[in-house]
Amino acid sequence: MTEATALRVVLVEDSVLLREGLVRLFDEAGYVTAGAFGDAADIVARVRDAKADVAILDVRLPPGFRDEGIRAALQLRSGLPQVGILVLSQYVEGVYARELLAEGEGGVGYLLKDRVTSLEEFTDAVQRVRDGGTVLDPLVVRQLIAARPDPVAALTPRERDVLELMAEGRSNTTIAQRLFIGVGAVEKNVSAIFQKLGLEESGSDHRRVLAVLAFLQR
């Protein structure tokens, strides 16, 4: 992969140590760090000028250390919808996750910072967001599902397991491997989930994840 074709990343993280660590991780993955900042000021202009494919932002940034990262992510979704967005958080903050996912569109992710310790997992998440997928940390998925207990209560324990992995953006093959069941069994569970939740089934893995996320937001 040449620099001209490499995935371009803009990073917004106020911790110097974590920011520099992520930049090294991106270099190792073959990405180009087109910008690394400690705050989200002028974020749309910065990302546009950097010609970034993905923007990665901490949730809490200067000056208030509240929800500046989420606000910046929403600005990017509005101003540069083609750019993938991956938000990092120290804790599970379901309200922020719902706000980011409210539009029901792909190309977004919400991960806990502990996830960045795995190069393979993290770079896979960045690539999936770049490709228009939706990536959620399993703990965030569980909180979102728990916040909508009535319809989910109709699912069997196995269907709940499959739904959680679907919402993480996993394929049927990966779900089968994780749950030690056949792909055919996964497909049956997926069909049952869509039926019970009143969602239109789709053969596209990307579309079905968005359908699940749209359900979680309503």
Helices and strands as residue ranges (DSSP letters): E 8-12, H 16-29, E 32-37, H 43-50, E 54-58, H 68-79, E 84-89, H 94-101, E 108-112, G 113-117, H 119-130, E 134-136, H 138-146, H 149-152, H 157-167, H 172-179, H 183-197, H 205-217
